[in-house]
Amino acid sequence: MHYFASDISLKLLDGTVLHRNQIEQAMKRDSEWTLAVSDETRITIGCIELKGKEARIETDQHFVRAVPDRKDVSPHELITNVKHRETWVYGSRGWLAERIEEIEQGPTYWDGKLFTE
């Protein structure tokens, strides 16, 4: 949360908009549910556009983690892939993320198998 502006917003693929306190609650919930994060996790920057004190960045997030099974708590590997468009602004606290928008949901894998809901 340190690199998030006080008025940060996150727009999900379905159009739902989350604000700072909702993002913080979701991140806390997800971290409590995550058993371990793999070294295979990465965020790749596809494009950076810098205009004065504002930067627009497109990223690809490949998130690999171990999560518990909801029935018996045994660990499983969960991999998600999401593309984001981010707007960062430079101010007295340095560079902070002001807006993040999901622009594409990639494949999700559960124990190496393509997950479909």
Beta strands, then each sheet from edge to edge (+ up, - down):
strand 1: 4-11
strand 2: 17-19
strand 3: 36-37
strand 4: 42-51
strand 5: 54-68
strand 6: 75-91
strand 7: 94-105
strand 8: 109-110
strand 9: 113-114
sheet 1: 2+ 1- 7- 6+ 5- 3+
sheet 2: 2+ 1- 7- 6+ 8- 9+
sheet 3: 2+ 1- 7- 6+ 5- 4+
end
